Each structure stands twice: as structure tokens, then as C-alpha cells.
């Protein structure tokens, strides 16, 4: 009898260690965070709200702003500020790509005219200095 009791207790202790009871009421969070562009990150950390607009409309707004500044303040330098903090100065011409995702900037430098392309969503602001 003692052997049977010992045998039962032994099996209970062995099998109870292998069984894990989990709380299923806890909510599981995703292991990966969603990828967010730098533009959205920069805006979400400020007190401003986020507005989602079509990229072609955003590009057209940037072109209109540039043309308005160029027309009103013809002697000033126009400066594009990017979300990464980079400043693009002495912009003399801006053209948009067909789909509106890129802007082609012509810049006046000491070595001559240079062209660069910038994604529309990377532009934080445009101002005249």
C-alpha cells in the first residue's frame, strides 16, 4: 500500500511539473511595431494633428508655395527645410515628377547649377530668407 501511494504521488509530482497553466485573459501585444515614416513621427511628437492627403495634392501645395514665394520675394533666397534637419538653400527652380512623389530642385552653387531630387513627404517647410 505504501508503495502504491508513493508511486501515485511520484507520478502526480512529475506530471504536474510538465503542465503549464496560462492566463488567457491577458491581451497579447504584437511583437513588431508598425513602420512609420519620419514625417509622421515628427508630426506626432508635436502638438499638431496629422492630416492624410494625397501625395499629388501635397506636391502641388509645395509647388504653389514655392512659386508664390518666388513671385512675391524675388530677391530673397528660398530655403527648403527637410524633416532630417537638412537645409537646401538657393533654390532657383522646382519641378514635380509625373506621379508627384518627387520634387526636382535646381540649386545655384559656387560651382554652377546643380539638380537634386527630394521626396515630397520629406519636406518640412519652405521659406524665404
N, C-alpha and C positions, 0 to 999 in steps of 0.2 A: 504494500500500500504506500509506504513511504517512497519507494522507487517510482511508482506511478505519479504521485504528487510532485516529486522532484522533476520528472520527465515533462509533465504538463506545464509547470512553472518555467522550466527551461525553454520550451517552445514558445510560450507566451512572451517571454522576455526577448527572445531572438526575433520573432516576427513583429513585435511592437516597435522595435527599433527601425525596421525597414519601412514602416508605413508612415508617411508624412501627411499631416492634416494641414491644409492651407485655407486661409481665409479668402473665400471667393467674393466677399463684399467689397474688397479694395479695388479701386479703379487702377488699371494699368495705364501708364503714360507711354507714348511712343518713344522708342529709343533714339530715333533720329529727329532732329529739329528741321523744320522746313527751311529750304534755301530762300533767303530774302536778299534782294539786290541792295547795294549800298545806298541807293537813293531812298528806298523805303526805310532802311534803318535810320538814316539821317533825319528823315522827317518824323518818324515815330518816336524818336527820343526828344523832340521838341514839343512845344505846347500846341502845335498846329495839327489839324486833322489831315488825313490822307484822302485825296480825291483821285479816283481812277478815271483816266481819259484815254482816248485813242492816241496812239503814237503819232499818227499823221496830224492830228489836231495840235498835239504838243509841239511838234516840229514847226507847224505853221505859226503858232504863237511865238516861238523863238525867232523865226524869220521876220515876223511883223514887228517884234520888239527891236530887233537889230536895225531894220530899215527905218523905223521911227526915230531911234536914237541917232542914226547916221544923218537923217534929214534935218532934224532939229538942232543937233550939235555937230556941225560939220568939221570943226577944228579940233575936237577932243578925240582922245584915244578911246576905243571901245574895248572893254575887257570882259572876257568870259571867265567866270569862276566855276570850277568843277567841284563835285562832291568830295573828291580826294584832296582838295585844298589847292590844287594847281591853278595858276592864273595864266590865261592866254591873252596876251596884250597885243596892241597894234593890229587888230583885225580889220582888214580893208574890204573883204567881201565874204559873204556867206551864201552857200547854195545847199539845197537839200537833195538827198538821194531819192530815187524814184519811190521807194516804199516808206520813206520818212523816218527810217531808223538811224540814219547817219546825217551829220552836217559836215560839209566840206568848208573849211575855213582857209582863207588866204591871209597870210600874215606878212607884214612888212618887217624885215630884219636888216641888220647891217650888211649881211651877205646877199641880200636881194629878197625877192618874194618867195615864200615857202607855203606849201599846202599841207594841211593836216586834216584828218577826219576824226570826228568825235561822235560818240553815241548820244542821241538826243536826251536820253534819260540820265546821262552823266552831268548835264549842265545844271548848276545850282542857280546862277544868276548872270545877268548881262547888265553892265553899267558903263557909263561914260566917265572918263577921268579928266 
